[in-house]
């Protein structure tokens, strides 16, 4: 219980302490109404343990990616695009480690278990709500931008593979920056709108317990059906099936072209031993694009097919939604490992960074 006459700093300290207790005592008697104890246990395990671990590891991995990119240089178009994608992944991974969101979900007494909010004074609840919405905006923005940037990566590799002689003139650093910024600017307004599509309310329950909470702003928007339609049939498709289809088709084209070029090269120089052309950049970027297409394609399929047609159990669908989100967070955390495993330049930079740190500490 948060005491109302404490300062904001003391209240936040109380929330942090309660959050730690909440993660330690994962299974409690404060199961949400309508959610079985087993499913509530699974949700808590996913939201309080699995997703935060993925989020923290992903943040560390993305910070290392930033360091490698800076060491490698940001003049190369592919590095500029990877930088934009890494930033998107960092924003995406804010929510799994967002204490304000987690306390709003799980830190409740039995009377307030159905609310998404905070049991505290009204001023503090408003402050927490604003901070949470700002962090949620960054989360949405990174998530949406992270679906457009793999398309940019795929197009950049198509130009590199199909037009190698003109590639340097077609794909420049300036155009790469323009493409990355355009993706971010396109999704910015919708990310802000989506995050703030909630109404804040503060109420005192019959038991005397006060809570500041957020709920859908459906009643405040006269054309809410239009908003729902835009979200479901326009922006959901623009952030799922459209980029997944473009990336998949583009990667297939790149694969065929690379294979065809290698066969032609072998025929032309069959009598001589020729050095195999370096494909490390193409291999790295195509791997990133394929991981994106696989994970987001799976997410879209599960959302459209499994939830709507095969799942009647609402509580199980909540668990499934949490698992789907975890897949997206894993996707936002694993690009670092692709860079290190498939690109010797990034791998050598990383080894050099650790060797330098070790020598400085020795």
C-alpha positions in Angstrom: 0.0 0.0 0.0 1.4 3.4 -1.0 1.0 6.1 1.7 -0.6 9.2 0.3 1.3 11.8 2.4 4.8 10.7 1.3 6.9 12.6 -1.2 7.1 11.5 -4.8 10.6 10.2 -4.2 9.5 8.2 -1.1 6.5 6.9 -3.1 8.7 5.7 -6.0 11.0 4.0 -3.5 7.9 2.3 -2.0 6.9 1.2 -5.5 10.3 -0.2 -6.2 10.4 -2.2 -2.9 6.9 -3.5 -3.6 8.0 -4.5 -7.2 10.9 -6.5 -5.8 8.6 -8.2 -3.4 6.2 -8.9 -6.2 8.9 -10.6 -8.3 10.1 -12.7 -5.3 6.5 -13.8 -4.3 5.4 -14.6 -7.9 2.4 -16.7 -6.9 0.1 -14.9 -4.5 -3.6 -15.0 -3.6 -4.1 -11.8 -5.7 -5.0 -13.7 -8.8 -6.8 -11.5 -11.3 -10.6 -12.2 -11.5 -11.4 -14.4 -14.5 -7.8 -15.7 -14.8 -7.0 -19.1 -13.4 -4.3 -19.5 -10.8 -2.1 -21.6 -13.2 -2.5 -19.0 -16.0 -1.8 -16.1 -13.6 1.3 -18.0 -12.5 2.4 -18.4 -16.2 1.8 -14.7 -17.0 3.8 -13.6 -14.0 6.7 -15.9 -14.9 6.7 -14.5 -18.5 6.2 -10.8 -17.6 8.3 -10.7 -14.4 11.1 -13.1 -15.3 11.4 -14.2 -18.9 10.7 -10.9 -20.7 12.8 -8.7 -18.3 15.8 -11.1 -18.7 15.4 -11.0 -22.5 15.0 -7.2 -22.3 18.2 -6.6 -20.2 20.3 -9.0 -22.3 19.0 -7.4 -25.5 19.8 -3.9 -24.2 23.3 -5.0 -23.4 23.7 -6.7 -26.8 22.4 -3.6 -28.6 24.8 -1.3 -26.7 27.7 -3.5 -27.8 26.3 -3.2 -31.4 26.4 0.6 -31.1 30.0 0.4 -29.9 31.0 -1.9 -32.8 29.2 0.3 -35.4 31.0 3.4 -34.1 34.3 1.7 -34.2 33.6 0.4 -37.7 32.5 3.8 -39.0 29.0 5.2 -39.8 29.8 6.3 -43.4 28.9 2.9 -44.9 25.2 2.8 -45.9 24.7 -0.7 -44.4 26.1 0.5 -41.1 23.8 3.5 -41.1 20.8 1.2 -41.6 22.0 -1.2 -38.9 22.4 1.7 -36.5 18.7 2.7 -37.2 17.6 -0.9 -36.6 19.6 -1.2 -33.4 18.0 2.0 -32.1 14.6 0.6 -32.9 15.4 -2.6 -31.1 16.5 -0.6 -28.0 13.2 1.3 -28.0 11.2 -2.0 -28.5 12.9 -3.5 -25.4 11.9 -0.7 -23.1 8.6 -2.3 -22.2 10.0 -5.6 -20.9 12.0 -3.7 -18.3 9.5 -0.9 -17.7 8.8 -1.0 -14.0 5.9 1.5 -14.3 4.1 -0.8 -16.7 4.8 -4.0 -14.7 3.6 -2.4 -11.4 0.5 -1.2 -13.2 -0.2 -4.8 -14.3 0.7 -6.8 -11.3 1.1 -4.7 -8.1 -2.4 -4.7 -6.8 -4.5 -5.6 -3.8 -7.4 -8.0 -4.3 -9.9 -5.2 -4.8 -7.9 -3.5 -7.6 -6.7 -6.7 -9.4 -8.8 -5.8 -12.5 -7.3 -2.4 -13.0 -4.3 -1.3 -15.0 -3.0 1.4 -12.6 -1.2 2.4 -9.4 -2.5 2.5 -5.8 -1.1 5.8 -4.7 -1.9 9.5 -4.5 -3.6 11.2 -7.4 -0.6 13.4 -8.3 1.9 10.5 -8.2 -0.5 8.4 -10.2 -0.7 11.1 -12.9 3.1 11.3 -12.9 3.5 7.6 -13.3 0.9 7.5 -16.0 2.7 10.2 -18.0 6.1 8.5 -17.7 4.6 5.2 -18.6 2.9 6.6 -21.7 6.2 8.3 -22.9 8.0 5.0 -22.5 5.2 3.2 -24.2 5.4 5.7 -27.1 9.1 4.9 -27.5 8.3 1.2 -27.4 5.6 1.4 -30.1 7.9 3.7 -32.2 10.8 1.3 -32.0 8.5 -1.7 -32.7 6.9 -0.1 -35.8 10.2 1.3 -37.1 11.8 -2.1 -36.6 9.3 -3.6 -39.1 10.2 -1.0 -41.8 14.0 -1.0 -41.5 14.4 -4.7 -42.6 12.7 -3.7 -45.8 15.3 -1.0 -46.3 18.0 -3.6 -45.6 16.6 -5.9 -48.2 16.3 -3.2 -50.8 19.9 -2.1 -50.1 21.1 -5.7 -50.7 19.0 -6.0 -53.8 20.8 -3.0 -55.3 24.2 -4.4 -54.1 23.6 -7.8 -55.7 21.8 -6.9 -58.9 23.6 -3.6 -59.7 27.1 -4.0 -58.3 28.8 -1.6 -60.7 26.3 1.2 -60.0 25.7 0.4 -56.3 28.0 3.1 -55.0 26.2 5.7 -57.0 22.7 4.4 -56.2 23.1 3.7 -52.5 25.0 6.6 -50.8 25.3 7.4 -47.1 23.0 10.4 -47.5 20.3 8.3 -49.1 20.7 5.6 -46.4 20.2 8.3 -43.7 17.2 9.6 -45.6 15.6 6.1 -45.9 16.1 5.4 -42.1 14.8 8.8 -41.1 11.8 8.4 -43.4 10.8 5.1 -41.7 11.1 6.7 -38.3 9.1 9.8 -39.3 6.4 7.7 -41.0 5.7 5.7 -37.8 6.2 8.5 -35.2 2.7 10.0 -35.3 0.9 6.6 -35.1 3.2 5.5 -32.3 2.3 8.6 -30.3 -1.4 8.2 -31.0 -1.4 4.5 -30.1 0.4 5.1 -26.8 -1.9 7.9 -25.7 -5.1 6.2 -26.8 -6.0 5.8 -23.2 -8.0 7.8 -20.6 -6.6 8.3 -17.1 -9.0 8.1 -14.2 -8.7 8.3 -10.5 -11.2 6.7 -8.2 -11.9 5.7 -4.6 -13.4 2.2 -4.3 -16.1 1.3 -1.8 -13.5 -0.3 0.4 -11.7 3.0 0.7 -8.8 2.0 -1.6 -7.8 4.7 -4.1 -6.3 3.9 -7.5 -5.2 5.9 -10.6 -5.7 3.8 -13.6 -5.8 3.9 -17.4 -8.5 2.5 -19.7 -9.4 2.6 -23.4 -10.4 6.1 -24.6 -13.2 4.6 -26.7 -15.8 6.8 -25.1 -13.8 10.0 -25.7 -13.4 9.5 -29.4 -16.5 9.9 -31.6 -15.0 8.0 -34.6 -13.4 5.2 -32.5 -14.5 2.6 -35.0 -12.5 4.4 -37.7 -9.4 4.2 -35.4 -10.0 0.5 -34.8 -10.3 -0.1 -38.5 -7.2 1.8 -39.3 -5.3 -0.1 -36.7 -6.5 -3.5 -37.6 -6.6 -3.3 -41.4 -4.1 -0.7 -42.3 -1.3 -0.2 -39.8 -1.3 -3.8 -38.6 -0.8 -5.0 -42.2 1.8 -2.3 -42.8 3.8 -3.5 -39.8 3.3 -7.2 -40.4 2.3 -9.0 -43.6 3.5 -6.2 -45.9 7.2 -6.0 -44.7 7.3 -9.7 -44.1 6.2 -10.4 -47.7 8.7 -7.8 -49.2 11.6 -9.1 -47.1 10.9 -12.8 -47.9 10.5 -12.2 -51.6 13.6 -9.9 -51.6 15.7 -12.5 -49.8 14.7 -15.2 -52.3 15.6 -12.9 -55.2 19.0 -12.2 -53.5 19.6 -15.9 -52.9 18.9 -16.9 -56.5 21.0 -14.0 -57.9 24.0 -14.8 -55.6 23.8 -18.5 -56.5 23.6 -17.7 -60.3 26.5 -15.2 -60.0 28.7 -17.8 -58.3 27.9 -20.5 -60.9 28.7 -18.1 -63.7 32.0 -17.2 -62.0 32.9 -20.9 -61.7 32.2 -21.5 -65.4 34.2 -18.5 -66.5 37.3 -19.4 -64.4 36.9 -23.2 -64.2 40.5 -23.7 -65.3 41.9 -21.3 -62.7 41.7 -21.2 -59.0 39.9 -18.1 -58.1 39.3 -16.5 -54.8 35.7 -16.8 -53.6 34.1 -13.3 -53.5 33.4 -12.0 -50.0 29.7 -12.1 -49.2 29.9 -11.3 -45.5 27.9 -8.1 -45.7 25.2 -9.7 -47.8 25.2 -12.9 -45.7 24.9 -10.8 -42.5 22.1 -8.5 -43.7 20.1 -11.3 -45.3 20.3 -13.3 -42.1 18.9 -10.3 -40.2 16.1 -9.9 -42.7 15.2 -13.6 -42.6 15.1 -13.7 -38.8 12.7 -10.7 -38.9 10.5 -12.4 -41.6 10.4 -15.7 -39.7 9.6 -14.2 -36.3 7.1 -11.6 -37.4 5.5 -14.0 -39.9 5.0 -16.5 -37.1 3.5 -13.7 -34.9 1.1 -12.7 -37.6 0.1 -16.3 -38.3 -0.6 -17.0 -34.6 -2.6 -13.8 -34.3 -4.8 -14.3 -37.3 -5.3 -18.1 -37.3 -4.8 -19.5 -33.9 -6.3 -16.8 -31.7 -9.4 -16.1 -33.8 -10.3 -19.7 -34.8 -8.9 -22.2 -32.3 -8.8 -20.5 -28.9 -11.9 -20.0 -26.9 -10.1 -19.8 -23.6 -9.5 -16.1 -22.9 -7.0 -16.8 -20.1 -4.9 -19.1 -22.4 -5.0 -16.4 -25.1 -3.5 -14.0 -22.6 -0.6 -16.4 -22.1 -0.3 -16.9 -25.8 -0.2 -13.1 -26.4 2.6 -12.9 -23.8 4.6 -15.7 -25.6 4.1 -13.9 -28.9 5.5 -10.7 -27.5 8.4 -12.6 -26.0 9.3 -13.8 -29.5 9.3 -10.3 -30.8 11.6 -9.2 -27.9 14.0 -12.1 -28.7 14.0 -11.0 -32.3 15.0 -7.5 -31.1 17.8 -9.0 -29.0 19.5 -11.4 -31.3 20.8 -9.2 -34.2 24.0 -8.6 -32.2 24.8 -12.4 -32.3 24.2 -12.4 -36.1 26.7 -9.6 -36.6 29.4 -11.3 -34.5 28.9 -14.8 -35.8 28.6 -14.0 -39.6 30.7 -10.9 -40.0 34.4 -11.2 -39.2 35.0 -7.5 -39.1 32.4 -7.0 -36.3 33.8 -10.0 -34.5 37.4 -8.7 -34.6 36.2 -5.3 -33.4 34.4 -6.9 -30.5 37.4 -9.0 -29.6 39.6 -5.9 -29.8 37.2 -4.0 -27.5 37.4 -6.7 -24.8 41.2 -7.1 -25.2 41.6 -3.3 -24.7 39.4 -3.4 -21.6 41.3 -6.3 -20.2 44.6 -4.7 -20.7 43.4 -1.4 -19.1 42.2 -3.4 -16.0 45.4 -5.4 -15.8 
